[in-house]
């Protein structure tokens, strides 16, 4: 059950309608998370910086790398919306999100993401060492900052009890029997 109702376009102030229109123009739809965040436009804008960091990260690790990293964080955080969103993207890449075929760098990204989400105080030194070999200091800062905003997104969706978007229903992880 959603804790906060989704904003409705027809009842929204002009600023919120503008953001709705922009999201639909860019993505073809507006997600439940964004509709919830639009109760407070400055909060919405802060969370939309995820896209700024993603755009900077794609040239470093690729779209697939960003999706794998995001999935690892969201799955470890048990965020239904974000983990399902990235499952959908990975399946769209032809990947099995539960058993992906990974390069060494992608393995590192997934381990980093999982460790950030589960135990950020005790990330293995080997992960830090491997990051230094593969990435510059600037790129590592970008990875950590992106992970932080991904964690914030997971937290918001979970705490606000944002409902899963209907388009994601077919991609929801099924429980093992």
C-alpha positions as CSV (number, residue, x, y, z in Angstrom):
1,X,0.0,0.0,0.0
2,X,1.4,3.4,-1.0
3,X,2.1,5.7,1.9
4,X,1.9,8.9,-0.3
5,X,-0.6,9.2,-3.1
6,X,0.8,9.7,-6.6
7,X,0.4,13.2,-7.9
8,X,-2.2,13.6,-10.7
9,X,-1.4,15.7,-13.7
10,X,-4.8,17.5,-13.9
11,X,-4.7,18.6,-10.2
12,X,-1.0,19.7,-10.2
13,X,0.5,23.2,-10.3
14,X,2.1,24.4,-13.5
15,X,5.7,23.5,-12.3
16,X,4.7,19.9,-11.7
17,X,2.8,19.7,-15.0
18,X,6.0,20.9,-16.7
19,X,8.0,18.1,-15.1
20,X,5.4,15.6,-16.1
21,X,5.5,16.8,-19.7
22,X,9.3,16.7,-19.7
23,X,9.4,13.1,-18.3
24,X,6.9,11.9,-20.9
25,X,8.8,13.6,-23.7
26,X,12.1,12.0,-22.5
27,X,10.9,8.6,-21.4
28,X,7.4,8.1,-22.9
29,X,5.9,7.9,-19.4
30,X,6.3,9.0,-15.8
31,X,7.1,6.5,-13.1
32,X,5.3,6.1,-9.8
33,X,8.5,7.2,-8.0
34,X,8.6,10.4,-10.0
35,X,4.9,11.0,-9.5
36,X,5.4,10.6,-5.8
37,X,8.5,12.9,-5.7
38,X,6.6,15.6,-7.5
39,X,4.8,16.4,-4.3
40,X,8.0,18.4,-3.6
41,X,9.6,19.7,-6.9
42,X,13.0,20.4,-5.2
43,X,13.2,16.8,-4.0
44,X,12.2,15.6,-7.4
45,X,15.0,17.7,-9.0
46,X,17.6,16.4,-6.5
47,X,16.7,12.8,-7.4
48,X,16.8,13.6,-11.1
49,X,20.6,14.2,-10.7
50,X,20.8,10.4,-11.0
51,X,20.5,11.0,-14.7
52,X,23.4,13.5,-14.7
53,X,25.7,11.0,-12.9
54,X,24.5,8.2,-15.2
55,X,25.3,10.2,-18.3
56,X,28.9,10.7,-16.9
57,X,29.2,7.1,-15.9
58,X,28.1,5.5,-19.2
59,X,31.3,6.5,-21.1
60,X,33.3,4.9,-18.3
61,X,31.5,1.5,-17.8
62,X,28.8,1.5,-20.5
63,X,25.0,1.3,-20.3
64,X,25.2,-2.4,-19.4
65,X,27.7,-1.7,-16.7
66,X,25.5,1.0,-15.2
67,X,22.5,-1.3,-15.2
68,X,24.5,-4.2,-13.6
69,X,25.9,-1.9,-10.9
70,X,22.5,-0.4,-10.2
71,X,20.9,-3.8,-10.1
72,X,23.5,-5.1,-7.7
73,X,22.9,-2.1,-5.3
74,X,19.1,-2.3,-5.7
75,X,18.9,-6.1,-5.4
76,X,21.1,-6.1,-2.2
77,X,18.9,-3.3,-0.8
78,X,15.8,-5.3,-1.6
79,X,14.2,-2.3,-3.4
80,X,11.3,-3.8,-5.3
81,X,11.0,-0.9,-7.8
82,X,14.6,-0.4,-8.6
83,X,15.7,-4.0,-8.7
84,X,12.7,-4.8,-11.0
85,X,13.4,-1.8,-13.2
86,X,17.0,-2.9,-13.7
87,X,15.9,-6.6,-14.2
88,X,13.7,-5.3,-17.0
89,X,16.7,-3.5,-18.6
90,X,19.0,-6.4,-18.2
91,X,16.5,-8.8,-19.7
92,X,16.1,-6.3,-22.6
93,X,19.9,-6.7,-23.1
94,X,19.2,-10.5,-23.4
95,X,20.8,-11.1,-20.0
96,X,19.6,-13.4,-17.2
97,X,19.8,-11.0,-14.2
98,X,20.2,-13.8,-11.8
99,X,23.1,-15.4,-13.7
100,X,24.7,-12.7,-15.8
101,X,27.6,-13.4,-18.1
102,X,30.1,-10.9,-16.7
103,X,33.5,-9.5,-17.6
104,X,36.0,-9.0,-14.8
105,X,35.1,-5.3,-14.6
106,X,31.4,-6.1,-14.4
107,X,32.1,-8.7,-11.7
108,X,33.9,-5.9,-9.8
109,X,31.1,-3.5,-10.3
110,X,28.5,-6.0,-9.0
111,X,30.6,-6.9,-6.0
112,X,31.2,-3.2,-5.2
113,X,27.4,-2.5,-5.6
114,X,26.4,-5.4,-3.3
115,X,29.0,-4.4,-0.7
116,X,28.0,-0.8,-0.7
117,X,24.4,-1.8,-0.1
118,X,25.0,-4.5,2.5
119,X,28.1,-3.4,4.4
120,X,29.6,-0.1,3.4
121,X,31.8,0.0,6.5
122,X,33.6,-3.2,5.6
123,X,34.2,-3.3,1.8
124,X,37.0,-5.7,1.2
125,X,40.4,-4.2,0.5
126,X,40.6,-6.3,-2.7
127,X,37.7,-4.3,-4.2
128,X,39.4,-1.0,-3.4
129,X,42.7,-2.4,-4.9
130,X,40.9,-3.6,-8.1
131,X,39.1,-0.2,-8.5
132,X,42.4,1.6,-8.4
133,X,43.7,-0.7,-11.2
134,X,40.8,-0.1,-13.5
135,X,39.6,3.4,-12.8
136,X,41.0,6.9,-12.1
137,X,40.3,8.7,-8.8
138,X,37.8,10.9,-10.6
139,X,36.0,7.8,-12.0
140,X,36.0,6.1,-8.6
141,X,34.4,9.2,-7.0
142,X,31.8,9.1,-9.8
143,X,31.1,5.4,-9.0
144,X,30.7,6.1,-5.3
145,X,28.5,9.2,-5.9
146,X,26.3,7.3,-8.3
147,X,26.0,4.5,-5.8
148,X,25.0,7.0,-3.2
149,X,22.2,8.4,-5.2
150,X,21.1,4.9,-6.2
151,X,20.9,4.0,-2.5
152,X,18.9,7.2,-1.9
153,X,16.5,6.2,-4.6
154,X,16.1,2.7,-3.1
155,X,15.5,4.2,0.3
156,X,12.9,6.7,-1.0
157,X,11.0,4.0,-2.8
158,X,11.0,1.7,0.1
159,X,10.2,4.2,2.9
160,X,7.5,6.0,0.9
161,X,6.1,2.6,-0.1
162,X,5.9,3.7,-3.8
163,X,3.9,1.1,-5.7
164,X,5.5,-1.0,-8.4
165,X,4.8,0.4,-11.9
166,X,2.5,-1.8,-13.8
167,X,4.9,-2.0,-16.7
168,X,7.4,-3.7,-14.4
169,X,5.0,-6.5,-13.2
170,X,6.2,-9.1,-15.7
171,X,9.9,-8.5,-14.6
172,X,9.3,-9.0,-10.9
173,X,11.7,-11.5,-9.5
174,X,9.8,-14.7,-8.6
175,X,10.4,-16.4,-5.3
176,X,12.3,-19.6,-5.3
177,X,10.2,-22.7,-4.6
